Amino acid sequence: MKDSQNNFAFIDSQNLNLAIREQGWRLDWQKFRIYLRDKYGISKAYLFIGYKPGNEALYTFLQKADYLCIFKPTLELSGGRVKGNVDAELVLHEILEIDNYNRAVIVSGDGDFYCLIEHLLKVDKLEKVLVPNQKKYSALLKRLSSPLRNIFDFVSSLKGKLEYRNEKGSRRD
């Protein structure tokens, strides 16, 4: 286990959840939080999530699993789809917290975070970009990595460690 290195994680929950489900499995959020602590020395894990009334039990579960939930109001679109884009909130919180942590882990494969990740590289504050799906993520982000400085790790390669298994007494996501 890595001691806490005062590193913070900034997690795009929608990108992570949808990318993992698209691969045919479900993330165990408790195991993922422990993994972040052990692998990257994460002392604070900010989880950016759309707020939908009726999901309070999920939000309580995530907070008890040691996530700091940052809620974004959601919009109901035509066809009953719900939209809660958290990109701006993630970038804002990362910049507001930049002096309070040593290094950041960004959990997303979304190219909208290109300028944020580029900035973190310039100021030597990026630990890793943890991409949910190794086969499907932004080509823009790929440009930021090099053979000398691999900035990516992949959640998709951790299915054996992080997959949710429905065990008696466990909370479903």
C-alpha positions, 0 to 999 in steps of 0.5 A: 500500500502506498502511503498517502502522498497528498495526491487528489483524484478528479473523477468524471463519474459519467465518463467512467461509469458509461465507459465501463458499462459499455465494456460489459461490466460494472465498477465496484466503487468501493474497490476503486476508491481503495485502488486510488489510495493504494496505487496513487496515494490519493488522499481526496477523491472528488467525484463529479456527478449529476444530481438526480432526485431519488438517487440519494441512497447512491450519493450516501453510499459514495460518500461513505466510500470516501468520495467527495461528491460534487453535484451538478444539477441535471436536465431532462432531455427529450425522450427522458434522457438525463444530462448532467455535464460536469466538465466545467466543475471538474476543471474549476475544482482542480484549479481551485485545489491546485495548491492543496495537493502534490499531484493530480489523477484525472479519471476520464477519457474525454478530450474536453480535458485536454487543456487541463491535462496540458496545464498540469503537465506544464506545472508538473502536477499530473500523476496520471490520466486514468482512462476508463476504456483503453480502446475508446478515448480522445485522440487529443489526449493521446497527443499529450503522452510520449514514450518518455512520459506515459501519462495514461493508465487504464481502468479497462485493464483492471476488470479482475480487480475492480469489477462489482460482484453481487455478493450478499450484503454488498451495495449495487451501484 
